[in-house]
Amino acid sequence: MPIDRRLLLYINWPLFGLAVILFLVGVLNLYSASGTRLEEGMNMAPFYHRQLLWGLMGMVGMVVFMLFDYRHLKTLAWPLFWTTVILLVAVFFMGKTIYGARRWLDLGFMNFQPSELAKIAILIVGARILSKEREPLNFIRLAYVLGVGLVLAGLIIKQPDLGSGLSILMILGGMTLFRGVTARVFKTCLFIIPCLLPLSWFFLHDYQKQRIMTFLDPTTDPLGAGYHIIQSEIAIGSGGFWGKGFLEGTQSQLRFLPERHTDFAVAVLGEEWGFVGTMALLTLFCVFLYQMVVIARDARGLFGSYLAAGVFFYFFWQILINTGMVLGLMPVVGIPLPFISYGGSATLVNFCLVGLVLNVSMRRFMFKQS
Amino acid sequence: MSDLYNESEQQAPRSGLVLLQALILGLFCLFAIRLWYLQIHRGEDYKIQALENQLRQESIPSPRGLIRDRNGDLLAVNEPAYALGIIREDCPDVDRLVHQIATWTGKDYFELKTLYNKNRKRVKPFEPLIIVPDLTFAQLAVVETNKLRWPGLEIQFRPRRLYRYGTLFAHVIGYVAEADEEDMGKRPELALGDYVGKQGIELMLEDRMRGAKGLTQYQVDVNGRRLKERVLKHPQAGHEISLSIDLGLQQLCMDWLSEEAGGVAVMDADTGQLWALATAPSYDSNDFSSGLSSKQWAKLRDNPLHPMQNRVIQSVYPPGSIFKHVVAGAGLHYDMLDPNETVFCSGSMKLGRRVFRCWKHWGHGKVDLNRALVESCDVYFYKLGKKLTVDRMSEFAHAVGFGHKTGIRLPHEKAGNIPTREWKLKRFGESWQGGDNLNMSIGQGFTLVTPLQVVRFFAGVINGGKLLKPLLLKDENPVVQSRIPLDDARLELLHKALIDTVEDRHGTCRRIRTKGVVVGGKTGTAQVVRLTDELKELKDDEIPYRFRDHAWMAATAEKDGKRFAIACLVEHGLHGGSGSGPIVKAVIDYLFNGKVTPKPEERKAKARAVRALSLKHKEKPRAN
């Protein structure tokens, strides 16, 4: 297939650039967070090294995701969905248990989390279903769409991985809202969801309840679960306006900050770069998200729009939840910040999804020929 | 595939696009406001908190109070020791560090790791978790040179208890060991890794000796190195303690008891202070203060001679003939005994169909009270016991302190046993027999006493009837717990009999006569088993160790207003005179003439031979 020059022309370069910039910011931040100032031969396994490798793989993945015509995914949607289901079931029988949760499949050269794949699958299946909907969703259609999501989400929550499971539902829910629902459905949901929240309490694990209690009052357990929240706020707050400077964060350097290379990466950034740094990052993310809105708007065909909207929600929820947690606005949930937190497969998936959206943007000229 | 490329050119839903933009705006506003609040509005507060995070506080251990003997010789001191800990917060890779520590110290990695995991939850992440409580100097040197390369590694100075005479005083001073959950529950000021008294005086006077920890605050840099340090509270050393024990005398007693099992108590008859409290075999208190390995502990626990047992206060024995003074006292107290009345001893006495023998087969002939005590005539006491019956004997014995704890300031004291009719009925379901009276009258049977009770009673006999609380501290004032219920004249009868037992040609305690000192004494033999006929035929040396009787001697000694009572028991020592006599004699020589008589080699050799022989026959430890 000869490369059409227009393909390159239509690429949404800002989005591409932002993804790379965000990733590099993350690596820089990891460099600081992993305590590189320990003497030679003494530092932890250098996270930023590995993150760089994952990032390179991710960029390759991103390009791969741009090569084919995204519309082929329509036919692939259901096979991909069922493959994911099979893999998720396989995790139960042959999964590797890490920290008491079976989430990984051992592929020999890497540990693979099928729940990451599930996020891609739900995007594609969701886009396929929703792009067919001619009308705003009524109850029956809504139940069907959400049912598809619940199959995947249920399997993942059982692992247990509440965070990933809910994010599947939230991505799909976001896409559904993007499609629009009938006024009746909307009103009913507004009424029902708050009522369901207290019920969900009974389905939570003890540690999850503990986290919520701790979030409500971190001081109750200042050395246990509340420790994270308190130390994270101290780290960010003590950054002040200008920050303490790169590698100068005492909180992170003194290791008062747990999980500082994964979930709490932003706290390190906030401490070292201050208000200036955090606002810059926030702005980058907002522009990054806005580019997806642009792509959704300009896409040829609804399928592309929904894909872009799905990816938008994929990133949006993670940013909201992770940053909200680090800033002490939400309970501690193990959800990483895209591109900034250390995480192998997550980085790979992030880049691939950016590639997918770029794919949609590249091919918007395809039908402009009369 | 048909509709794959022919998608109707529908535009994305407008409402959806508006929604997405609204969400972005909301996200931006929410976080911008929160960041402004945290970083600008409250930034200064958080800066202070972050600085405080770099400040750490550490307690400074307080040196434990010193322990001296009555003459000021140091018995327990503190020496510098170094413990190795890990500060989790500073340690990038705990596993590697624990591996490294195992390599440095030659300890087992898994043991260290288990210890680490056990205490993880109990130590704050920025406080050192002690992994090796006691570094040798060689190890310390290695660790010191590598310390900077291993962040999170912490060397902690702490005074360690050192007992200069570990085995001599183990049962008096006891030992310290790391505080366990229970200790920490009882004393909130204790932290993990602190040492507390676990036994003996160290336990009983814990609060007096521990002192108060100090507090220091220091700033750390990125690698957890200390920068500035400031002492917030200086530690207070614990109080010094002087024991009533005389080091030289204790050494002498322990020397004499070495290779044997038994106990010696020496009491100042006027104050109740113990000048010696020796029990053998012993263990080394120092083994505990640097942490006892499970192997060492098992060896101590399973030793058939029970070295952890304090035989002066925790072991109970039948008193044998030394109880005759108590029975005589009872006779005098109840006016059922005329000291001048004589009884004819033919060598045995019939009671019903049973024959009760005197130890002297051919009999003592006519004996009065004094003679009966001096020559330890059994028949005389059989008759007295029959008259008194168990009720009076046990009432009097209780009155003079038997069957009760003495209240000495040491843990786990035993009360012994003085039988009564009710007791026997409850214990054995049998009623009290006439023969039991006879057995009781010569100190055999159900009566059980501790050497400490014995020494207290005999101190009472020579000090005018005061039963004193046994004291272990030099500065404690005498406590009169009760009195022997006998007037001076009657008490003097007992006293004189004691002296005559030493002075008289036929006395059983002739060997402890000492020039210039008024010495009194009484021997006793506590039956271990009722010897079968075949064993009776054997010579002393041929009786298996575990069947030999225990040898008792109680003695009193006075000169120039100094008065002492001594109780000595040698387990399986056969005869009071030969088994315990030489030890008592050595004690008296030391007390009044300052003479140190070492244990003769031949006695040592004999003890060793017996021990070797007896260990061949698997001995069942006596549970008493």
Interface residues (C-beta under 8 A of the other chain):
Chain A: G35 R37 L38 E39 M42 N43 M44 R71 H72 K74 T75 S131 L177 F178 R179 G180 L223 Q231 E233 I234 A235 I236 G237 S238 G239 G240 F241 T250 Q251 Q253 L254 R255 F256 G270 E271 G274 F275 T278 M279 L282 T283 F285 C286 L289 Y290 M292 V293 A296 R297 A299 R300 G301 L302 F303 S305 Y306 A309 F312 F316 I319 L320 T323 G324 L327 G328 L329 M366 F367
Chain B: M1 L4 Y5 E7 S8 E9 Q10 Q11 A12 P13 S15 G16 L17 L19 L20 Q21 L23 I24 L27 F28 L30 F31 A32 R34 L35 W36 L38 Q39 I40 R42 G43 E44 D45 Y46 K47 Q49 A50 L51 N53 Q54 E89 D90 P92 D93 K124 P125 F126 L148 R149 W150 P151 V220 V222 N223 G224
